[in-house]
């Protein structure tokens, strides 16, 4: 495992935590679409798991994938993300919701998900 692989794993771990914080506190992009979360953060975190992969490419800067899974009340869902390290920050390249097979960065979902995910990335980078 390279230093960058380790850095991405740590980034992914923080990303999942900040994603869960957004669920608990409610995100402004989904205020009209979400029921308020009544679970404490530690319970929401317990519903999530993730794994990471390094995707070989031609450059010295690998693309990293992360699959984030949530199991709650017998229902399971997962999301796939791809990131690349650009200097000191991680840049989101793609985001897919697996159950609905939706591209979260497209023109339908992107207006809500791009600011939502970018805020999570900013919080993750500063923590």
DSSP file (Angstrom, degrees, kcal/mol; ACC not computed):
  #  RESIDUE AA STRUCTURE BP1 BP2  ACC     N-H-->O    O-->H-N    N-H-->O    O-->H-N    TCO  KAPPA ALPHA  PHI   PSI    X-CA   Y-CA   Z-CA
    1    1 A X              0   0    0      0, 0.0     2,-0.1     0, 0.0     0, 0.0   0.000 360.0 360.0 360.0 129.1    0.0    0.0    0.0
    2    2 A X     >  -     0   0    0      1,-0.1     4,-2.1     4,-0.0     5,-0.2  -0.319 360.0-106.5 -81.2 168.6    1.4    3.4   -1.0
    3    3 A X  H  > S+     0   0    0      1,-0.2     4,-2.5     2,-0.2     5,-0.2   0.899 123.8  51.9 -59.7 -40.6    1.3    6.5    1.1
    4    4 A X  H  > S+     0   0    0      2,-0.2     4,-2.5     1,-0.2    -1,-0.2   0.877 106.1  54.0 -66.8 -35.9   -1.4    7.9   -1.3
    5    5 A X  H  > S+     0   0    0      2,-0.2     4,-2.2     1,-0.2    -1,-0.2   0.933 110.9  46.4 -60.2 -45.0   -3.4    4.7   -0.9
    6    6 A X  H  X S+     0   0    0     -4,-2.1     4,-2.2     1,-0.2    -2,-0.2   0.893 111.1  52.1 -64.4 -40.7   -3.3    5.2    2.9
    7    7 A X  H  X S+     0   0    0     -4,-2.5     4,-2.4     1,-0.2    -1,-0.2   0.898 109.7  49.4 -62.7 -40.4   -4.2    8.9    2.6
    8    8 A X  H  X S+     0   0    0     -4,-2.5     4,-3.2     2,-0.2     5,-0.2   0.918 108.5  52.3 -67.2 -41.1   -7.2    8.0    0.4
    9    9 A X  H  X S+     0   0    0     -4,-2.2     4,-2.3     1,-0.2    -2,-0.2   0.929 111.9  46.4 -58.9 -44.6   -8.4    5.3    2.9
   10   10 A X  H  X S+     0   0    0     -4,-2.2     4,-2.0     2,-0.2    -1,-0.2   0.897 112.9  50.1 -64.1 -40.4   -8.3    7.9    5.7
   11   11 A X  H  X S+     0   0    0     -4,-2.4     4,-2.7     2,-0.2    -2,-0.2   0.933 110.4  49.9 -60.9 -46.6  -10.1   10.5    3.4
   12   12 A X  H  X S+     0   0    0     -4,-3.2     4,-2.4     1,-0.2    -2,-0.2   0.889 108.5  52.6 -61.6 -40.6  -12.8    7.9    2.6
   13   13 A X  H  X S+     0   0    0     -4,-2.3     4,-1.7    -5,-0.2    -1,-0.2   0.921 113.1  43.3 -61.8 -44.7  -13.3    7.1    6.3
   14   14 A X  H  X S+     0   0    0     -4,-2.0     4,-2.7     2,-0.2     5,-0.2   0.873 110.1  57.6 -68.0 -37.3  -13.7   10.8    7.1
   15   15 A X  H  X S+     0   0    0     -4,-2.7     4,-2.7     1,-0.2    -2,-0.2   0.931 106.4  48.3 -58.3 -47.4  -16.0   11.3    4.0
   16   16 A X  H  X S+     0   0    0     -4,-2.4     4,-2.4     1,-0.2    -1,-0.2   0.911 111.2  51.1 -61.1 -42.4  -18.4    8.6    5.3
   17   17 A X  H  X S+     0   0    0     -4,-1.7     4,-2.1     1,-0.2    -2,-0.2   0.931 112.9  44.3 -61.8 -45.7  -18.5   10.3    8.7
   18   18 A X  H  X S+     0   0    0     -4,-2.7     4,-2.0     2,-0.2    -2,-0.2   0.863 110.5  55.3 -68.9 -34.7  -19.3   13.7    7.3
   19   19 A X  H  X S+     0   0    0     -4,-2.7     4,-1.5    -5,-0.2    -1,-0.2   0.931 109.7  47.2 -59.4 -45.3  -21.9   12.2    4.9
   20   20 A X  H  X S+     0   0    0     -4,-2.4     4,-2.3     1,-0.2    -2,-0.2   0.880 107.4  55.7 -65.6 -38.2  -23.6   10.7    8.0
   21   21 A X  H  X S+     0   0    0     -4,-2.1     4,-2.9     1,-0.2     5,-0.3   0.896 105.5  53.1 -59.3 -39.6  -23.4   14.0    9.8
   22   22 A X  H  X S+     0   0    0     -4,-2.0     4,-1.9     1,-0.2    -1,-0.2   0.869 107.8  51.0 -64.1 -36.2  -25.2   15.6    6.9
   23   23 A X  H  < S+     0   0    0     -4,-1.5    14,-0.4     2,-0.2    -2,-0.2   0.931 113.6  44.5 -64.8 -44.8  -28.0   12.9    7.2
   24   24 A X  H  < S+     0   0    0     -4,-2.3    13,-0.3     1,-0.2    -2,-0.2   0.915 122.0  35.8 -67.9 -44.2  -28.3   13.6   10.9
   25   25 A X  H  < S-     0   0    0     -4,-2.9    -1,-0.2    -5,-0.2    -2,-0.2   0.712 112.4-119.2 -84.4 -19.6  -28.3   17.4   10.7
   26   26 A X     <  -     0   0    0     -4,-1.9     2,-0.4    -5,-0.3    -3,-0.1   0.423  18.6-115.1  86.9 131.7  -30.2   17.6    7.4
   27   27 A X    >   -     0   0    0      1,-0.1     3,-1.3    -4,-0.1     7,-0.1  -0.824  11.9-133.4-103.8 141.1  -28.8   19.1    4.2
   28   28 A X  G >  S+     0   0    0     -2,-0.4     3,-1.1     1,-0.3     4,-0.3   0.804 102.9  64.1 -62.8 -28.4  -30.3   22.2    2.7
   29   29 A X  G 3  S+     0   0    0      1,-0.2    -1,-0.3    83,-0.1     3,-0.2   0.780 114.0  32.0 -66.0 -24.8  -30.2   20.7   -0.8
   30   30 A X  G X> S+     0   0    0     -3,-1.3     4,-1.5     1,-0.1     3,-1.1   0.107  79.6 121.4-119.1  21.0  -32.7   18.0    0.3
   31   31 A X  T <4 S+     0   0    0     -3,-1.1    -1,-0.1     1,-0.3    -2,-0.1   0.836  81.9  42.3 -56.7 -36.3  -34.8   19.9    2.9
   32   32 A X  T 34 S+     0   0    0     -4,-0.3    -1,-0.3     1,-0.2    -2,-0.1   0.632 117.2  47.7 -85.5 -13.3  -38.0   19.4    1.0
   33   33 A X  T <4 S+     0   0    0     -3,-1.1     2,-0.3     2,-0.0    -2,-0.2   0.589  98.9  75.9-103.0 -13.1  -37.3   15.7    0.1
   34   34 A X     <  -     0   0    0     -4,-1.5     2,-0.3    -7,-0.1     3,-0.0  -0.778  66.8-136.4-110.1 143.9  -36.1   14.3    3.5
   35   35 A X        -     0   0    0     -2,-0.3    -2,-0.0     1,-0.1    -9,-0.0  -0.716  49.6 -94.1 -79.9 144.9  -37.8   13.3    6.7
   36   36 A X        -     0   0    0     -2,-0.3     2,-0.5     1,-0.1   -12,-0.1  -0.362  39.5-119.2 -60.7 140.7  -35.9   14.6    9.6
   37   37 A X        -     0   0    0    -14,-0.4    -1,-0.1   -13,-0.3    -3,-0.0  -0.706  28.6-177.4 -82.7 126.7  -33.4   12.1   11.0
   38   38 A X        +     0   0    0     -2,-0.5     2,-0.2     2,-0.1    -1,-0.1   0.420  51.9  99.6-104.5   0.0  -34.2   11.2   14.5
   39   39 A X  S    S-     0   0    0      1,-0.1     2,-0.1     2,-0.1    -2,-0.1  -0.595  76.7-114.7 -85.1 146.6  -31.2    8.8   15.0
   40   40 A X    >>  -     0   0    0     -2,-0.2     4,-1.8     1,-0.1     3,-0.8  -0.411  33.3-104.3 -73.2 160.2  -28.1   10.0   16.8
   41   41 A X  H 3> S+     0   0    0      1,-0.3     4,-3.0     2,-0.2     5,-0.2   0.867 118.3  56.7 -53.9 -43.7  -24.9   10.1   14.7
   42   42 A X  H 3> S+     0   0    0      1,-0.2     4,-1.5     2,-0.2    -1,-0.3   0.846 107.4  49.2 -63.0 -32.7  -23.4    6.9   16.2
   43   43 A X  H <> S+     0   0    0     -3,-0.8     4,-0.7     2,-0.2    -1,-0.2   0.903 112.4  47.2 -70.9 -41.3  -26.4    4.9   15.1
   44   44 A X  H >< S+     0   0    0     -4,-1.8     3,-1.3     1,-0.2     4,-0.5   0.931 110.6  52.5 -65.0 -44.5  -26.3    6.3   11.6
   45   45 A X  H >< S+     0   0    0     -4,-3.0     3,-1.4     1,-0.3    -1,-0.2   0.868 102.5  59.6 -57.8 -36.9  -22.6    5.6   11.3
   46   46 A X  H 3< S+     0   0    0     -4,-1.5    -1,-0.3     1,-0.3    -2,-0.2   0.728  99.7  57.6 -65.7 -21.1  -23.2    2.0   12.4
   47   47 A X  T << S+     0   0    0     -3,-1.3    24,-2.3    -4,-0.7     2,-0.3   0.613  98.2  78.1 -82.0 -13.0  -25.5    1.5    9.3
   48   48 A X  E <   +A   70   0A   0     -3,-1.4     2,-0.3    -4,-0.5    22,-0.2  -0.734  49.2 168.7-105.4 146.4  -22.7    2.5    6.9
   49   49 A X  E     -A   69   0A   0     20,-2.3    20,-3.2    -2,-0.3     2,-0.3  -0.946   9.3-174.1-141.9 160.7  -19.7    0.5    5.7
   50   50 A X  E     -A   68   0A   0     -2,-0.3     2,-0.3    18,-0.2    18,-0.2  -0.990  11.5-164.2-152.1 158.8  -17.2    1.3    2.9
   51   51 A X  E     -A   67   0A   0     16,-1.8    16,-2.5    -2,-0.3     2,-0.3  -0.986  13.4-147.5-142.8 155.1  -14.3   -0.1    0.9
   52   52 A X  E     -A   66   0A   0     -2,-0.3     2,-0.3    14,-0.2    14,-0.2  -0.833   9.6-171.7-122.0 156.2  -11.8    1.5   -1.3
   53   53 A X  E     -A   65   0A   0     12,-2.4    12,-2.9    -2,-0.3     2,-0.5  -0.989  21.5-132.3-142.1 150.1   -9.8    0.5   -4.4
   54   54 A X  E     -A   64   0A   0     -2,-0.3     2,-0.7    10,-0.2    10,-0.2  -0.919  21.3-150.9-101.0 127.7   -7.0    2.0   -6.4
   55   55 A X  E     -A   63   0A   0      8,-3.8     8,-1.5    -2,-0.5    -2,-0.0  -0.879  17.4-128.3-102.2 113.8   -7.7    2.0  -10.1
   56   56 A X        +     0   0    0     -2,-0.7     2,-0.3     6,-0.1     6,-0.0  -0.308  37.5 164.7 -61.2 140.7   -4.5    1.8  -12.2
   57   57 A X        -     0   0    0      2,-0.4     5,-0.1     1,-0.0    -1,-0.0  -0.881  50.1 -95.0-144.6-179.6   -4.2    4.4  -14.9
   58   58 A X  S    S+     0   0    0     -2,-0.3     2,-0.1     3,-0.1     4,-0.1   0.695  97.8  75.1 -75.0 -19.7   -1.4    5.8  -17.1
   59   59 A X  S    S-     0   0    0      2,-0.2    -2,-0.4     1,-0.1     0, 0.0  -0.376  87.9-117.1 -89.9 170.5   -0.5    8.7  -14.9
   60   60 A X  S    S+     0   0    0      1,-0.1     2,-0.8    -2,-0.1    -1,-0.1   0.567 101.5  78.9 -79.5  -8.2    1.4    8.7  -11.6
   61   61 A X  S    S-     0   0    0     23,-0.0    -2,-0.2   -57,-0.0    -1,-0.1  -0.853  80.3-147.5-104.9 100.8   -1.8   10.0  -10.0
   62   62 A X        -     0   0    0     -2,-0.8    23,-0.7     1,-0.1     2,-0.4  -0.119   9.4-123.2 -65.2 158.6   -4.1    7.1   -9.5
   63   63 A X  E     -AB  55  84A   0     -8,-1.5    -8,-3.8    21,-0.1     2,-0.4  -0.883  28.7-153.2 -97.2 136.4   -7.9    7.2   -9.5
   64   64 A X  E     -AB  54  83A   0     19,-3.1    19,-2.9    -2,-0.4     2,-0.3  -0.921   4.2-155.6-115.7 137.9   -9.4    5.8   -6.4
   65   65 A X  E     -AB  53  82A   0    -12,-2.9   -12,-2.4    -2,-0.4     2,-0.4  -0.842   7.0-171.2-109.3 148.5  -12.8    4.2   -6.0
   66   66 A X  E     -AB  52  81A   0     15,-2.5    15,-2.8    -2,-0.3     2,-0.5  -0.990   8.3-161.2-137.8 130.1  -15.0    4.0   -2.9
   67   67 A X  E     -AB  51  80A   0    -16,-2.5   -16,-1.8    -2,-0.4     2,-0.5  -0.959  11.1-164.8-107.4 125.2  -18.2    2.0   -2.5
   68   68 A X  E     -AB  50  79A   0     11,-2.7    11,-2.5    -2,-0.5     2,-0.4  -0.939   7.2-168.2-111.6 128.9  -20.3    3.2    0.4
   69   69 A X  E     -AB  49  78A   0    -20,-3.2   -20,-2.3    -2,-0.5     2,-0.4  -0.918   8.4-167.1-121.6 143.6  -23.0    0.9    1.7
   70   70 A X  E     -AB  48  77A   0      7,-3.0     7,-2.3    -2,-0.4     2,-0.5  -0.995   2.6-174.4-130.5 128.7  -25.9    1.5    4.0
   71   71 A X  E     + B   0  76A   0    -24,-2.3     2,-0.3    -2,-0.4     5,-0.2  -0.986  17.3 158.2-121.0 122.1  -28.1   -1.2    5.6
   72   72 A X  E >   - B   0  75A   0      3,-2.8     3,-2.2    -2,-0.5    -2,-0.0  -0.975  65.3 -11.9-147.9 128.2  -31.0   -0.1    7.6
   73   73 A X  T 3  S-     0   0    0     -2,-0.3     3,-0.1     1,-0.3    -1,-0.1   0.862 128.0 -52.0  51.7  42.2  -34.2   -1.8    8.6
   74   74 A X  T 3  S+     0   0    0      1,-0.2     2,-0.4     0, 0.0    -1,-0.3   0.461 115.9 113.5  77.9   0.7  -33.6   -4.6    6.1
   75   75 A X  E <   -B   72   0A   0     -3,-2.2    -3,-2.8     2,-0.0     2,-0.4  -0.895  47.5-164.7-108.0 134.2  -33.0   -2.3    3.2
   76   76 A X  E     +B   71   0A   0     -2,-0.4     2,-0.3    -5,-0.2    -5,-0.2  -0.931  11.7 169.5-120.5 142.7  -29.6   -2.0    1.6
   77   77 A X  E     -B   70   0A   0     -7,-2.3    -7,-3.0    -2,-0.4     2,-0.3  -0.974   8.9-167.2-144.4 156.2  -28.3    0.7   -0.7
   78   78 A X  E     -B   69   0A   0     -2,-0.3    20,-2.6    -9,-0.2    21,-0.6  -0.988   7.5-157.8-147.7 157.7  -24.9    1.6   -2.0
   79   79 A X  E     -BC  68  97A   0    -11,-2.5   -11,-2.7    -2,-0.3     2,-0.5  -0.987  10.1-146.8-134.9 141.6  -23.1    4.4   -3.8
   80   80 A X  E     -BC  67  96A   0     16,-2.4    16,-2.8    -2,-0.4     2,-0.3  -0.938  18.4-178.0-112.2 133.0  -19.9    4.4   -5.9
   81   81 A X  E     -BC  66  95A   0    -15,-2.8   -15,-2.5    -2,-0.5     2,-0.4  -0.943  12.0-158.2-126.5 148.1  -17.5    7.3   -6.0
   82   82 A X  E     +BC  65  94A   0     12,-2.1    11,-3.5    -2,-0.3    12,-1.3  -0.995  16.0 178.4-126.5 137.5  -14.3    8.0   -7.9
   83   83 A X  E     -BC  64  92A   0    -19,-2.9   -19,-3.1    -2,-0.4     2,-0.4  -0.920  14.5-160.8-133.1 156.2  -11.7   10.5   -6.8
   84   84 A X  E     -BC  63  91A   0      7,-1.9     7,-3.1    -2,-0.3     2,-0.5  -0.994  27.6-117.3-135.0 142.9   -8.3   11.7   -7.9
   85   85 A X  E     - C   0  90A   0    -23,-0.7     2,-0.6    -2,-0.4     5,-0.2  -0.703  28.6-174.6 -80.8 122.3   -5.7   13.5   -5.9
   86   86 A X  E >   - C   0  89A   0      3,-3.3     3,-2.0    -2,-0.5     2,-0.5  -0.909  61.6 -59.2-118.1  99.7   -5.1   17.0   -7.3
   87   87 A X  T 3  S-     0   0    0     -2,-0.6    -2,-0.0     1,-0.3     0, 0.0  -0.518 121.5 -13.5  65.9-116.9   -2.3   18.6   -5.4
   88   88 A X  T 3  S+     0   0    0     -2,-0.5     2,-0.3    -3,-0.1    -1,-0.3   0.401 127.0  67.9 -97.5   0.9   -3.4   18.7   -1.8
   89   89 A X  E <  S-C   86   0A   0     -3,-2.0    -3,-3.3    -5,-0.0     2,-0.5  -0.841  74.8-122.0-124.9 159.8   -7.1   18.0   -2.4
   90   90 A X  E     -C   85   0A   0     -2,-0.3     2,-0.5    -5,-0.2    -5,-0.2  -0.856  26.3-152.7 -97.1 131.4   -9.2   15.1   -3.5
   91   91 A X  E     -C   84   0A   0     -7,-3.1    -7,-1.9    -2,-0.5     2,-0.4  -0.903  14.2-127.3-108.7 130.6  -11.4   15.8   -6.6
   92   92 A X  E     +C   83   0A   0     -2,-0.5    -9,-0.3    -9,-0.2     3,-0.1  -0.634  29.2 173.6 -76.2 124.2  -14.7   14.0   -7.2
   93   93 A X  E     -     0   0A   0    -11,-3.5     2,-0.3    -2,-0.4   -10,-0.2   0.770  63.5  -2.4-100.7 -35.7  -14.8   12.4  -10.7
   94   94 A X  E     -C   82   0A   0    -12,-1.3   -12,-2.1     2,-0.0    -1,-0.4  -0.993  50.6-167.8-156.0 156.4  -18.0   10.4  -10.5
   95   95 A X  E     -C   81   0A   0     -2,-0.3     9,-2.6   -14,-0.2    10,-0.6  -0.936  12.8-179.6-149.8 122.1  -20.8    9.5   -8.1
   96   96 A X  E     -CD  80 103A   0    -16,-2.8   -16,-2.4    -2,-0.3     2,-0.6  -0.979  23.9-143.3-128.1 136.2  -23.4    6.8   -8.8
   97   97 A X  E  >> -CD  79 102A   0      5,-2.8     5,-1.4    -2,-0.4     4,-0.8  -0.882  19.0-159.0 -91.7 120.9  -26.4    5.5   -6.8
   98   98 A X  T  45S+     0   0    0    -20,-2.6    -1,-0.1    -2,-0.6   -19,-0.1   0.886  81.3  53.3 -75.9 -40.0  -26.4    1.8   -7.4
   99   99 A X  T  45S+     0   0    0    -21,-0.6    -1,-0.2     1,-0.2   -20,-0.1   0.920 123.6  29.0 -63.8 -42.1  -30.0    0.9   -6.5
  100  100 A X  T  45S-     0   0    0      2,-0.1    -1,-0.2     0, 0.0    -2,-0.2   0.504 101.5-131.9 -93.6  -4.6  -31.5    3.5   -8.9
  101  101 A X  T  <5 +     0   0    0     -4,-0.8     2,-0.4     1,-0.2    -3,-0.2   0.883  52.1 158.2  54.9  41.7  -28.5    3.3  -11.3
  102  102 A X  E   < -D   97   0A   0     -5,-1.4    -5,-2.8     7,-0.0     2,-0.8  -0.807  46.9-133.4-103.7 136.4  -28.4    7.2  -11.2
  103  103 A X  E >   -D   96   0A   0     -2,-0.4     3,-1.3    -7,-0.2     6,-0.5  -0.782  17.0-159.4 -82.3 113.0  -25.5    9.4  -12.0
  104  104 A X  T 3  S+     0   0    0     -9,-2.6     9,-0.3    -2,-0.8    10,-0.2   0.556  87.0  53.3 -75.8  -6.3  -25.5   11.8   -9.2
  105  105 A X  T 3  S+     0   0    0    -10,-0.6    -1,-0.3     8,-0.1    -9,-0.1   0.357  86.5 105.7-107.0   4.2  -23.5   14.4  -11.1
  106  106 A X  S <> S-     0   0    0     -3,-1.3     4,-2.6     1,-0.1     5,-0.3  -0.083  90.6 -91.2 -77.7-177.2  -25.7   14.6  -14.2
  107  107 A X  T  4 S+     0   0    0      1,-0.2     4,-0.3     2,-0.2    -1,-0.1   0.683 123.4  50.0 -72.9 -16.0  -28.1   17.4  -15.1
  108  108 A X  T  4 S+     0   0    0     -5,-0.2    -1,-0.2     2,-0.1     4,-0.2   0.935 129.0  16.0 -83.0 -52.3  -31.0   15.8  -13.3
  109  109 A X  T >> S+     0   0    0     -6,-0.5     4,-2.7     1,-0.1     3,-1.3   0.713 108.7  81.6 -94.7 -23.9  -29.4   15.0   -9.9
  110  110 A X  H 3X S+     0   0    0     -4,-2.6     4,-2.6     1,-0.3     5,-0.5   0.840  79.8  64.5 -55.1 -41.8  -26.3   17.2  -10.1
  111  111 A X  H 34 S+     0   0    0     -5,-0.3     4,-0.3    -4,-0.3    -1,-0.3   0.816 118.2  28.0 -56.6 -28.4  -27.9   20.5   -9.1
  112  112 A X  H <> S+     0   0    0     -3,-1.3     4,-1.4    -4,-0.2    -2,-0.2   0.853 126.0  43.6 -93.9 -45.3  -28.6   19.0   -5.7
  113  113 A X  H  X S+     0   0    0     -4,-2.7     4,-3.3    -9,-0.3     5,-0.3   0.829 103.5  62.0 -77.0 -32.1  -25.8   16.4   -5.3
  114  114 A X  H  X S+     0   0    0     -4,-2.6     4,-2.6    -5,-0.3     5,-0.2   0.960 110.7  38.7 -61.9 -51.1  -22.9   18.5   -6.6
  115  115 A X  H  > S+     0   0    0     -5,-0.5     4,-2.1    -4,-0.3    -1,-0.2   0.903 117.7  52.2 -65.1 -36.7  -23.1   21.1   -3.8
  116  116 A X  H  X S+     0   0    0     -4,-1.4     4,-1.8     2,-0.2    -2,-0.2   0.953 115.0  39.7 -60.0 -52.2  -24.0   18.5   -1.2
  117  117 A X  H  X S+     0   0    0     -4,-3.3     4,-2.5     1,-0.2    -2,-0.2   0.873 113.6  54.2 -69.6 -37.5  -21.0   16.3   -2.1
  118  118 A X  H  X S+     0   0    0     -4,-2.6     4,-2.5    -5,-0.3    -1,-0.2   0.879 107.6  51.2 -64.1 -36.4  -18.6   19.2   -2.5
  119  119 A X  H  X S+     0   0    0     -4,-2.1     4,-2.6    -5,-0.2     5,-0.2   0.915 110.0  49.4 -65.6 -41.9  -19.5   20.4    1.0
  120  120 A X  H  X S+     0   0    0     -4,-1.8     4,-2.7     2,-0.2    -2,-0.2   0.921 111.0  49.9 -61.5 -43.5  -18.8   17.0    2.4
  121  121 A X  H  X S+     0   0    0     -4,-2.5     4,-2.6     2,-0.2    -2,-0.2   0.918 110.8  49.6 -62.2 -43.4  -15.4   16.9    0.6
  122  122 A X  H  X S+     0   0    0     -4,-2.5     4,-1.6     2,-0.2    -2,-0.2   0.929 113.8  45.2 -61.0 -45.5  -14.6   20.4    2.0
  123  123 A X  H  X S+     0   0    0     -4,-2.6     4,-0.6     1,-0.2    -2,-0.2   0.889 113.2  51.4 -64.8 -38.6  -15.5   19.3    5.5
  124  124 A X  H >< S+     0   0    0     -4,-2.7     3,-0.8    -5,-0.2    -2,-0.2   0.911 109.0  50.0 -64.4 -42.4  -13.6   16.1    5.1
  125  125 A X  H 3< S+     0   0    0     -4,-2.6    -1,-0.2     1,-0.2    -2,-0.2   0.820 111.5  48.7 -67.0 -30.9  -10.5   17.9    3.8
  126  126 A X  H 3<        0   0    0     -4,-1.6    -1,-0.2     1,-0.2    -2,-0.2   0.509 360.0 360.0 -90.0  -2.7  -10.5   20.3    6.8
  127  127 A X    <<        0   0    0     -3,-0.8    -1,-0.2    -4,-0.6    -2,-0.2   0.457 360.0 360.0-100.4 360.0  -10.9   17.6    9.5
